[in-house]
Amino acid sequence: MRVPGTQAEIDHALLWSGVFLLVFGLVMVYSSSIAIAEAGRFTAQQPTYFLVRHALFLGLGLLAAFAAFQVPLKTWQQIAPWLFLAGVVLLALVLIPGVGREVNGAQRWLPLGFANLQPSELMKLFAVLYAADYTVRKMPYMADLKKAFMPMAAAMILVGVLLLKEPDFGALVVVVSIAMGILILGGMRTRLFVILVALLLAAFAVMIIVSPYRRDRIFGFMDPWADAFGRGYQLSHALIAFGRGELFGVGLGGSVEKLFYLPEAHTDFLLAVIAEELGFFGVVTVIALFALIVHRAFLIGRQAVMLDRIYPALVAQGIGLWIGVQGFINMGVNMGLLPTKGLTLPLMSFGGSGIVANCAALAILLRVDWENRQLMRGNKR
């Protein structure tokens, strides 16, 4: 990525961690998808089908990243409410019969001809930008439930209703986590935050209880071997993949679980294939890189706070929350620590909308860091 100034003006640890995960993801998407591509389920037996498409998505993501980096954070703040509104409109369009596309019982995509747009992935980025702007505007009222929380709660309820209609419970969890996290980082009182978290957990519990398929996921998570060919099928095969990988894995390309045993191996369960082929050390490497990105995001945010740049600080930390929460949920699902959710591994899993949104988010994070460095350099003169 070509950026203003010299190479010393960007965070190399953040940049190269993101680049490595993107490239590693491309390799693993190809490894995990070659069998189903050869079988002709999606194409006329083209083994490189997913590789080519994912490479194209990466190209689009890099273009989006380059464009996003050129935009000052001041401009992002000005357009944040409009981006959030656009995201709501896209989520509503998905639900219109004949407009949205349904896959495996979920209506989450807008067909664009050459690809499908998944608005919920874009909404995660828009939620970061909007929640940060909202928090800055409401900062004098952070101790007031009515003024600080209720308007954001109304916006989240609207988004939540649309996401649950698709349904996309995983995306709802991530979006709500982003909004609540940014509010607490912006100064919401701890007592009020604890009460709201308790209410949210209760609401999530009710949604699980009243939804049969969500209940089945919970029961399958609690004991996947009790119904290994039914509701516990995905988790049981993910755990088998982790077990086969041991310390060093069976070797790149050597996974057995990806051979029509593990569903969605190139999307939701990519980490399980990494575990089987590259073992414990491969998984630890991925976790360490995600931890580094989240750490750098919060460090960049703290630097922005010290420079009295509150909106950029909240955006940086919001992006860290997004990548951290979604990555943690996906890894937890793969390892059997959390119930199955339809969430991909950020920066790595197959999916055009997710890759484009992730690349744009990283570019905005790099932009926050670049602006911090420019300001600090100016202050030294």
ABEGO torsion letter per residue (X at the ends): XBBBEBAAABBAAAAAAAAAAAAAAAAAAAAAAAAAAAAGAABBGBAAAAAAAAAAAAAAAAAAAAAAAABBAAAAAAAAAAAAAAAAAAAAAAABBGABBBBGGBBABBBAGABBBBAAAAAAAAAAAAAAAAAAAAAAAAABAAAAAAAAAAAAAAAAAAAAAOBBAAAAAAAAAAAAAAAAAAGBBAAAAAAAAAAAAAAAAAAAAABAAAAAAAAAAABAAABAABAAAAAAAAAAAAAAAEAAEAEBGABAAABGABBGAABAAAAAAAAAAAEAAAAAAAAAAAAAAAAAAAAAAAAAAAAGBAAAAAAAAAAAAAAAAAAAAAAAAAAGABBBBBBBBBGABBEAAAAAAAAAAAAAAAAAAAAAAAAAAAAAX
